[in-house]
Amino acid sequence: MSENKNHKSSKFSYKDTLNLLKTDFSMRANSVKREPEIQKFWSENKIDMNLGLTNKGKNFTLHDGPPYANGPLHMGHALNKVLKDFINKYKILKGYRVHFVPGWDCHGLPIELKVLQKLKNEERRNLDILGLRQKATEYAKKQIYSQMEGFKRWAIWGDWENPYLTLKKNYESAQIEVFGKMFLKGYIFRGLKPVHWSPSSRTALAEAELEYPDEHFSKSVYVSFRITSFPKHIELKLEKNNFNKHVSKNIGNYFILIWTTTPWTLPANEAAAVNPKVIYVVASDDDENIFIFAKDLLEIVQEKLNKEFQLII
């Protein structure tokens, strides 16, 4: 096989035979450099706001639950904000008038805990309530700026120059105004309610904030509520089953059976709920008491209460 001596010195290139477009558009993504340039162009030309506000369609408002201003962004923030941004941009493309106002929750335990975690024991002991609030405000403002820059970097479109912040005086005054209207209408009252308390955080906890160990077992209780009267349509159904005499003479022996894992709420109980999709039965025990409960729970109730029930309906 003979060697082509001119191969190495040849300047021939196949790409010269192709009719390629001449453009300044880079063949490389180079996203680290290009994405900030694109977002700067959007910001300077107000594209992220103008595209939505210049539409002639109906108004579309996305009510966004605000994130806490209590730390760096994480995957939860990304999933939340990016999915909502999909919705806003889709509505913009469909011609809706969109004006997304981002916001932050600047109050509450999550921010206070972050502040306390950064203090030494001596600083904690000497910190009064007003001092804690001041430090929490300063910390929240730093996190708002950091999170806002992160959201912009994720290409989230919104009115970043005018966010709503729960620490702004006009926001707080509006909340007080609404509270005052609710009070004047009688919606605000003082009552008794059991709440969960965290000794370490020194604050009340919502039900969703509770975390139980794996071995935790919730105690439950079956309770029978005495029925004092029947709705008309129930009376008619009982009459069809030849039971009207029991309704009139032995109404005190009728009960509706409930089951709960929160027995401490029973003193404040005002009603028993029924499910229209569940089939209920009317059954009597050996003491001629009449119970109403879900049909699928017949065997379980008999076992738990150690009673034999006779189905009536």
NUPALO-328963 format. One record per residue: residue in three letters; x, y, z negated of N, C-alpha, C in turn. Coordinates in steps of 0.001 Angstrom, whole numbers, plus 500000, padded with zeros to 6 digits. Example, Ala and Ser with C-alpha at 12.3 -4.5 7.8 and 13.67 -1.06 7.14 Angstrom:
! NUPALO-328963
ALA513190494310492200512300495500492200513200496700492200 SER512850497750492920513670498940492860512900500030492130 
END
This chain:
! NUPALO-328963
MET500854498808500000500000500000500000500880501227500000 SER500649502117500946501491503302501052500983504397500129 GLU501845505175499563501494506230498601501319507549499342 ASN500287508268499012500052509584499595500911510599498871 LYS501990511027499541502945511922498884502372513326498694 ASN501336513686499474500783515038499377499634515152498368 HIS499334514018497706498173514001496801498330514990495644 LYS499499514953495013499718515784493837499797517257494194 SER500286517574495338500466518968495724499236519569496379 SER498235518726496681497038519210497343496219520070496402 LYS495708521201496900494868522110496118493391521924496463 PHE493092520909497201491696520646497594490858520278496381 SER489647520812496292488726520505495188487332520322495746 TYR486659519239495326485322518962495832484312520039495418 LYS484582520701494289483615521704493854483535522875494832 ASP484627523034495632484590524101496626483619523787497758 THR483222522538497861482288522153498926480827522304498490 LEU480610522660497199479254522792496676478818524247496699 ASN477575524449497032477023525803497073476411526105495706 LEU477262526497494729476825526745493356476415528193493175 LEU475470528411492251475038529769491929476150530521491224 LYS476246531798491499477184532659490796476403533432489742 THR476657533130488475475889533750487394476779533994486193 ASP476391534958485388477106535250484137476636534348482990 PHE475600533544483261475085532663482210476122531593481888 SER476454531479480620477510530561480219477066529114480361 MET477965528259480840477684526829480942477750526146479582 ARG478387526793478633478497526241477284477422526863476395 ALA476881526056475487475866526570474566476473527599473622 ASN477594527241473008478318528157472108477348528834471136 SER476504528012470488475407528537469683475876529366468493 VAL477048529052467957477550529816466801477674531295467150 LYS478050531586468381478209532965468831476948533500469492 ARG476307532662470315475207533135471128473917533374470325 GLU473611532509469364472361532659468627472288533989467874 PRO473355534407467158473295535732466520473122536862467532 GLU473710536725468707473546537750469740472095537830470208 ILE471474536674470408470074536641470841469167537236469767 GLN469418536852468501468577537352467420468769538850467207 LYS469980539342467439470230540785467366469450541504468462 PHE469410540915469660468645541493470771467162541538470421 TRP466634540440469833465235540406469405464944541526468409 SER465848541671467416465647542639466346465702544068466863 GLU466724544388467669466896545759468166465745546177469070 ASN465197545240469810464114545545470732462731545207470166 LYS462704544819468883461450544504468190460625543444468920 ILE461303542525469593460587541508470363459775540608469444 ASP460329540280468265459638539375467358458323539970466840 MET458166541305466886456917541932466461456052542339467658 ASN456698542920468687455933543470469805455169542414470589 LEU455763541226470741455080540187471517453728539838470911 GLY453668539818469589452407539484468937451452540656468849 LEU451982541865468606451121543025468385450558543610469677 THR451227543360470795450733543913472064449722543005472750 ASN449495541821472209448479540943472787447080541546472622 LYS446193541221473516444845541782473505443807540815472933 GLY444256539643472506443311538651472004442852538918470585 LYS442187537931469992441707538048468618442880538050467645 ASN442639538607466473443660538600465434443841537189464887 PHE445082536817464650445381535544463988446261535832462785 THR445818535384461617446561535622460377446938534295459743 LEU448216534104459527448700532905458832448953533270457380 HIS448185532682456478448372532931455051449470531988454550 ASP450625532568454292451812531784453944452061531842452449 GLY452042530685451792452415530643450385453871531030450230 PRO454162532066449432455532532589449390456483531663448638 PRO457750531636449041458744530866448290459163531624447027 TYR459658530904446045460245531543444869461592532149445240 ALA461879533324444682463179533956444893464132533465443809 ASN464436532166443858465200531588442751466392530741443195 GLY466891530941444415468074530171444811468227530060446312 PRO469309529410446744469585529269448183468515528452448887 LEU468433528647450194467483527893451008467888526427451089 HIS466889525547451247467152524120451380466226523543452447 MET466252522237452608465475521595453675463978521808453509 GLY463536521931452273462116522197452039461700523529452625 HIS462539524556452432462267525864453034462243525751454558 ALA463208525024455106463319524898456564462066524255457146 LEU461637523148456558460447522452457058459226523356456966 ASN459078524032455841457923524891455607457870526041456607 LYS458955526800456695458938528013457506458972527720459007 VAL459737526723459420459837526429460852458499525940461397 LEU457820525065460657456518524566461121455496525698461231 LYS455513526621460270454584527747460320454949528695461464 ASP456244528822461731456682529665462841456218529086464174 PHE456201527749464274455652527100465471454225527593465729 ILE453431527638464662452026528015464789451903529457465275 ASN452669530363464637452607531771465031453016531974466492 LYS454101531340466910454578531521468284453613530877469286 TYR453000529780468900451995529154469768450817530102469968 LYS450367530729468879449250531660468974449617532883469808 ILE450873533321469721451330534442470546451242534072472021 LEU451707532865472351451659532405473740450222532250474234 LYS449302531994473327447888531839473705447174533189473787 GLY447916534276473511447329535604473670446736536216472422 TYR446889535571471269446365536132470029447224537302469558 ARG446617538181468807447337539284468183447864538784466839 VAL449175538685466717449801538057465540450732539053464852 HIS450555539195463549451443540030462737451740539261461452 PHE452857538548461425453203537711460275453976538535459252 VAL453433538615458032454075539351456941454650538342455946 PRO455977538193455893456582537261454929456546537848453527 GLY456726537007452533456708537492451151457442536561450209 TRP457610537017448964458300536231447943457589536338446610 ASP457561535228445897457065535183444522458251535506443620 CYS458196536647442963459346537138442183459135537014440679 HIS458120536280440249457844536142438822457810534663438434 GLY457885534442437138457634533093436645458856532331436181 LEU458564531136435701459560530289435066460740529902435961 PRO460533529557437248461680529137438067462803530164438113 ILE462452531459438192463473532500438239464093532695436864 GLU463267532690435819463788532878434470464750531752434084 LEU464423530524434469465314529400434150466661529559434833 LYS466662529996436092467922530205436805468775531249436106 VAL468152532306435615468885533357434903469460532820433600 LEU468642532081432848469096531552431559470219530534431733 GLN470183529770432817471228528779433062472593529416433283 LYS472603530665433734473862531352434021474415532090432800 LEU473661532118431697474089532836430504474734531897429487 LYS475655532421428747476259531658427651475305531663426458 ASN475550530745425520474655530617424370474511531915423596 GLU475626532628423414475590533884422670474741534914423391 GLU474860534964424718474063535909425512472583535572425441 ARG472271534289425422470861533886425329470248534342424016 ARG470987534150422921470451534495421600470198535992421467 ASN471017536807422110470897538259421993470004538870423070 LEU469408538028423907468606538525425018467141538638424603 ASP466601539862424645465180540036424327464348539887425594 ILE463029540023425447462122539805426574462362540809427698 LEU462513542095427329462731543112428355464055542893429078 GLY465070542458428320466368542178428938466291541022429917 LEU465524539988429544465348538835430438464625539255431712 ARG463614540099431583462869540562432757463773541361433697 GLN464635542194433118465522542996433950466497542124434718 LYS467071541140434015468010540230434680467302539386435738 ALA466060538974435452465301538182436411464987539012437661 THR464695540297437473464422541180438611465656541320439495 GLU466804541564438871468047541712439631468387540431440386 TYR468208539290439714468501538001440356467554537759441534 ALA466270538062441337465275537835442391465590538672443630 LYS465991539923443435466299540801444581467466540251445400 LYS468477539716444723469607539119445441469159537911446256 GLN468304537080445667467855535875446363466926536218447525 ILE466141537278447383465263537707448481466096538059449701 TYR467143538861449492468005539259450617468679538045451245 SER469184537135450398469874535946450903468928535053451694 GLN467737534809451152466769533955451846466267534612453133 MET466071535926453094465593536631454277466587536488455429 GLU467878536653455133468892536511456172468916535080456713 GLY468683534122455830468626532734456271467448532463457189 PHE466263533007456832465078532828457668465281533459459045 LYS465917534634459064466204535272460351467127534396461194 ARG468105533795460531469063532933461240468383531703461818 TRP467282531284461179466510530155461696465551530597462801 ALA465638531866463191464813532431464273463330532498463901 ILE463046532690462616461664532871462175461244534305462491 TRP460138534477463194459648535810463543458715536318462459 GLY458917537577462078458061538168461065458411539626460841 ASP457596540306460032457820541713459710458796541804458544 TRP460065541544458825461078541458457777461373542798457113 GLU461037543887457771461284545202457195460211545595456177 ASN459096544897456182457993545232455261457415543980454615 PRO458223543204453908457691542005453246456881542391452019 TYR456011541491451572455330541739450301456096541020449198 LEU456334541735448111457072541208446964456219541399445723 THR456087540355444925455226540460443747455809541371442682 LEU457065541791442814457651542710441832457468544178442217 LYS456949544451443417456688545834443800455556546404442958 LYS455694547675442570454703548297441688453327548359442334 ASN453270548628443643451957548703444292451280547346444338 TYR452079546266444448451514544916444432450975544602443035 GLU451760544927441997451346544637440623450108545450440246 SER450058546725440679448896547547440359447638547021441049 ALA447800546503442272446657545920442978446147544679442252 GLN447069543882441700446663542704440936445882543097439690 ILE446357544155439002445670544629437797444282545164438155 GLU444182545823439303442893546348439752441894545222439989 VAL442343544152440655441473543002440899441073542349439576 PHE442046542228438661441752541638437352440699542472436617 GLY440819543821436712439852544695436060438449544509436614 LYS438332544358437937437025544131438557436433542797438102 MET437290541774438012436811540468437553436326540548436105 PHE437042541326435280436656541470433871435310542176433751 LEU435132543262434523433885544018434453432701543196434934 LYS432941542233435812431866541365436310431623540161435401 GLY432404540066434322432193538991433358432867537682433700 TYR433826537709434657434499536480435061435638536106434113 ILE436090537033433298437214536792432390436670536630430979 PHE437002535544430330436542535306428970437592534513428211 ARG437486534527426922438415533766426081437745532474425649 GLY438466531367425824437941530062425428439053529163424948 LEU438712527958424635439681526976424154439914525920425217 LYS441179525630425494441521524637426495442870524021426123 PRO442979522697426111444285522090425811445268522318426952 VAL446478522710426625447516522925427642448786522185427228 HIS449589521838428224450866521193427963451922522257427690 TRP452796521968426737453805522950426317455202522334426431 SER456129523117426982457519522681427101458338523348425995 PRO458783522583424991459591523186423908460910523758424416 SER461535523099425398462835523572425870462718524868426673 SER461669524967427501461481526168428321460628527219427613 ARG459973526809426508459117527706425741458043528341426619 THR457341527490427337456283527972428218455239526885428420 ALA454031527316428820452970526366429148453242525749430511 LEU452820524503430690453049523784431944451726523433432605 ALA451698523576433908450540523138434670450584521619434821 GLU449443521028435152449376519569435307450363519075436357 ALA450525519853437451451410519445438540452885519511438155 GLU453193520211437054454587520356436640455040519240435697 LEU454123518376435306454466517302434375455171516166435101 GLU456169515613434462456870514447435003456889513361433933 TYR456347512199434280456257511095433334457370510081433605 PRO457907509474432552458890508403432781458228507196433435 ASP459026506344434057458488505195434790457669504263433901 GLU458048504167432633457364503240431738456104503852431105 HIS455770505090431489454610505751430890453307505045431290 PHE452414504886430325451111504275430584450035505183430003 SER449152505692430861448110506606430413446971505843429753 LYS446581506261428567445447505659427881444158506175428506 SER443178505301428565441904505675429169440766505257428251 VAL439573505758428563438416505458427723437167505417428602 TYR436257504486428273434941504439428899433964505172427978 VAL433126506012428572432178506804427790430810506722428451 SER429776506570427651428403506558428191427717507857427795 PHE427273508618428794426529509859428562425035509563428598 ARG424346509995427556422909509759427477422183510629428509 ILE421245510015429241420445510725430231419174511229429570 THR418923512534429681417743513128429046416582513299430012 SER416883513342431325415809513446432317416340513005433669 PHE415423512642434563415787512193435902415311513196436946 PRO416077513388438018415550514151439155414345513420439744 LYS413498514155440435412243513606440941412484512420441875 HIS413500512520442770413701511439443736414191510157443054 ILE414872510309441895415297509123441147414082508477440477 GLU413201509302439941411986508770439321411154507981440331 LEU411048508528441547410267507839442582410881506495442926 LYS412220506432442977412882505163443290412671504155442174 LEU412702504627440937412467503728439799411024503219439795 GLU410097504106440183408694503698440233408483502596441262 LYS409185502676442395409072501648443422409553500300442902 ASN410431500336441912410938499094441331410218498757440029 ASN408983499308439869408166499026438678408881499413437393 PHE409570500555437445410342500939436277409883502268435681 ASN408738502774436117408295504073435630407972504045434136 LYS407562502905433623407244502836432193408497502997431338 HIS409643502499431835410877502662431085411328504114431115 VAL411063504777432228411461506177432346410702507029431344 SER409422506782431199408610507630430333408779507293428862 LYS408937506013428517408965505610427115410371505450426548 ASN411313505021427369412643504702426840413751505534427497 ILE413452506800427794414459507627428452415715507751427597 GLY415573507639426280416720507734425387417690506584425512 ASN417274505520426173418138504352426330418869504333427662 TYR418754505418428447419421505490429746420762506205429602 PHE421793505622430232423135506212430146423806506168431533 ILE424675507117431778425558507045432938426966506819432415 LEU427654505848432978428943505410432457430068506084433234 ILE431044506642432496432204507271433140433481506691432553 TRP434584506898433284435914506448432841436886507592433038 THR437720507863432049438654508986432160439990508656431497 THR441054509224432063442401509102431462442752510359430685 THR441813511295430573442052512522429808440964512682428747 PRO440948511808427733439871511847426735439825513145425932 TRP440956513893425893440966515136425124440112516230425772 THR439704516002427029438860516995427700437373516762427439 LEU437020515660426787435613515315426594434823516352425791 PRO435397516972424738434599517970424000434128519135424865 ALA434837519424425936434454520534426817433688520056428040 ASN433400518753428111432730518212429296431299518729429398 GLU430900519086430618429552519613430837428744518794431831 ALA429400517906432591428662517155433604429429515902433981 ALA428715514936434526429317513726435093429115513780436601 ALA430190513576437341430116513664438800429830512302439406 VAL429067512296440492428793511076441241429236511272442680 ASN429555510188443332430059510228444702428974509729445654 PRO428559510546446609427488510113447531427876508927448407 LYS429182508622448503429637507513449339429738506202448552 VAL429498506271447247429605505085446384428212504527446097 ILE428115503205446100426849502537445768426800502309444255 TYR425732502784443624425581502642442175424505501600441859 VAL424600501056440663423603500089440209422998500574438896 VAL421797500073438617421148500268437319421122498904436649 ALA421728498799435464421860497495434792421562497653433312 SER421040496587432700420706496616431276421573495624430519 ASP421844495936429239422597495002428400421629494264427472 ASP422174493481426551421321492684425664420526493542424690 ASP420954494786424476420248495679423546419227496555424245 GLU418910496203425503417936496927426309418360498361426615 ASN419653498635426588420166499919427050420362499833428559 ILE420075500918429255420145500954430704421356501813431115 PHE422228501239431951423441501940432373423454502115433892 ILE424023503231434320424245503497435736425748503613435967 PHE426278502830436902427707502899437227427920502313438626 ALA429144502417439124429462501961440478429331500440440586 LYS428724499982441655428476498555441844429772497750441905 ASP430799498295442556432069497575442712432779497357441385 LEU432375498093440344433048497987439041432284497098438061 LEU431291496380438546430448495576437652431283494583436847 GLU432102493784437516432887492764436814433895493405435861 ILE434535494472436294435533495140435447434878495713434193 VAL433721496363434354433027496954433216432586495876432233 GLN432067494756432746431651493665431859432825493131431052 GLU433998493027431725435174492502431037435699493489429999 LYS435775494767430375436327495778429476435426496000428261 LEU434116496019428476433178496307427388432686495049426687 ASN433091493893427235432664492617426655431138492530426570 LYS430499492892427679429036492876427759428601492128429012 GLU427417491524428940426800490926430097425666491841430564 PHE425721492251431846424704493150432360423729492407433276 GLN422476492790433180421431492285434056421079493375435068 LEU421337493100436362421072494100437380419572494342437523 ILE419207495620437570417816495998437775417634496549439175 ILE418525497436439564418541498001440919419953497923441457 
END
